[in-house]
Amino acid sequence: MVCCRAESAYSTGVQGVSVLIAMMSDIHSNREAFEACLHDARSRGAERLFFLGDFVGYGADPVWVVDTAMELVAGGAVAIQGNHDNAVSDFREELNAEAEVAITWTRGQLGPEARQFLAGLPMRFEEDLRLFVHADVQNGRRWHYIDSPEAADRALESCSAQAVFCGHLHRPALYGITATGRITSFRPVSGVAIPLPRHRRWLAVLGSVGQPRDGSPAASYVMLDTGKNDITYHRVPYDVDGAATKIRLAGLPYKLAERLGKGR
């Protein structure tokens, strides 16, 4: 299955029901970062959890991360597939050299149930004029990066959603289309709510839980308030040294550990 559409008591916006949704992407087998973000989101009153792909890759705790994700999805969380998740079962998936080493190691760590879970994740999820994907807005495993206003504009032009949420880039970003059709970009500030007026269209890039690449080592996730129709980016400190040490002890490429402390 490549697409999932929700029709439930949680459906929001049209019915006027306000729900707090914590959205996380690019966890990358980083238990310390994932635990910190889950704790932070729950402390802020998160009622739903959306995971926008790449549970595995790079980090040293794929078993714990996938087991936790499966448990949360069984309890009602939404999860979609990322390119590293797909690479566990699809050997044709193209990755860089360090990522390929990590995913080969990850295949040997995961059991059949975890591999089946990752392979069966949908590519997209739609709810109340909102579209949630890992990377590419259109169907298919193209994994395009939304890394510029032009890329955001192309993504929004290829769908009808009022708001699109994605990951993959590992850097937080927000784009909007004005009433005159001009694409604008915003630099999110941690802890500051950003309104998403419904007369405009938006694309939000979440940043990464487990391997940020914007110069800050703090984990990144986003909270969506469906009643106010605003989003808040949050940065969460975690035990970076502990996560990096595990990567080294697992025999994974040293670069994967080093970059955690630099946020690169």
GIKA-V282148 format. One record per residue. N is the residue number from 1. SS is DSSP state (hx for helix, st for strand, lp for the rest). NEAR is the number of other C-alpha atoms within 8 Angstrom. Layout:
n = {N;N}
ss = {SS;SS}
near = {NEAR;NEAR}
This chain:
n = {1;2;3;4;5;6;7;8;9;10;11;12;13;14;15;16;17;18;19;20;21;22;23;24;25;26;27;28;29;30;31;32;33;34;35;36;37;38;39;40;41;42;43;44;45;46;47;48;49;50;51;52;53;54;55;56;57;58;59;60;61;62;63;64;65;66;67;68;69;70;71;72;73;74;75;76;77;78;79;80;81;82;83;84;85;86;87;88;89;90;91;92;93;94;95;96;97;98;99;100;101;102;103;104;105;106;107;108;109;110;111;112;113;114;115;116;117;118;119;120;121;122;123;124;125;126;127;128;129;130;131;132;133;134;135;136;137;138;139;140;141;142;143;144;145;146;147;148;149;150;151;152;153;154;155;156;157;158;159;160;161;162;163;164;165;166;167;168;169;170;171;172;173;174;175;176;177;178;179;180;181;182;183;184;185;186;187;188;189;190;191;192;193;194;195;196;197;198;199;200;201;202;203;204;205;206;207;208;209;210;211;212;213;214;215;216;217;218;219;220;221;222;223;224;225;226;227;228;229;230;231;232;233;234;235;236;237;238;239;240;241;242;243;244;245;246;247;248;249;250;251;252;253;254;255;256;257;258;259;260;261;262;263;264}
ss = {lp;lp;st;st;st;lp;lp;lp;lp;lp;lp;lp;lp;lp;lp;lp;lp;lp;lp;st;st;st;st;st;lp;lp;lp;lp;lp;lp;hx;hx;hx;hx;hx;hx;hx;hx;hx;hx;hx;hx;hx;lp;lp;lp;lp;st;st;st;st;lp;lp;lp;lp;lp;lp;lp;lp;lp;lp;hx;hx;hx;hx;hx;hx;hx;hx;hx;hx;hx;hx;hx;lp;lp;lp;st;st;st;lp;lp;hx;hx;hx;hx;hx;hx;hx;lp;lp;lp;lp;lp;lp;lp;hx;hx;hx;hx;hx;hx;hx;hx;hx;hx;hx;hx;hx;lp;lp;hx;hx;hx;hx;hx;hx;hx;hx;lp;lp;st;lp;st;st;st;st;lp;lp;st;st;st;st;lp;lp;lp;lp;lp;lp;lp;lp;lp;lp;lp;lp;lp;lp;lp;hx;hx;hx;hx;hx;hx;hx;hx;hx;lp;lp;lp;lp;lp;st;st;st;st;lp;lp;lp;lp;lp;lp;st;st;st;st;st;lp;lp;lp;lp;lp;st;st;st;st;lp;lp;lp;lp;lp;lp;st;st;st;lp;lp;lp;lp;lp;st;st;st;st;st;lp;lp;lp;lp;lp;lp;lp;lp;lp;lp;lp;lp;lp;st;st;st;st;st;st;st;lp;lp;lp;lp;st;st;st;st;st;st;st;lp;lp;lp;hx;hx;hx;hx;hx;hx;hx;hx;hx;hx;lp;lp;lp;lp;hx;hx;hx;hx;hx;hx;hx;hx;hx;lp;lp}
near = {7;8;9;9;7;8;7;5;4;7;12;12;11;7;6;7;11;10;13;12;13;14;13;15;18;17;16;14;17;16;11;11;16;12;8;11;13;8;8;9;11;9;7;6;7;13;9;10;11;11;11;17;17;16;15;16;14;12;15;10;9;16;10;9;14;12;9;8;8;10;8;9;10;7;6;7;11;8;11;14;16;14;11;11;15;12;12;14;8;7;6;5;8;5;6;6;6;10;10;9;10;13;14;9;8;12;8;7;8;10;7;6;6;12;11;8;9;11;11;7;11;12;14;14;13;12;10;8;9;11;12;11;16;17;13;13;9;7;8;6;6;6;9;6;9;10;7;6;10;7;10;12;10;8;12;14;7;8;8;7;10;10;11;13;12;14;16;15;11;13;11;14;12;12;13;11;13;10;7;5;6;7;11;9;9;7;7;9;6;8;8;8;8;7;8;10;7;7;5;11;14;13;13;12;13;18;16;20;17;14;16;18;11;9;8;9;14;10;15;16;16;12;14;13;12;13;10;7;12;11;12;12;15;10;10;11;9;9;8;11;7;8;14;12;9;10;15;11;7;7;6;11;11;8;7;13;13;9;10;13;9;9;13;11}
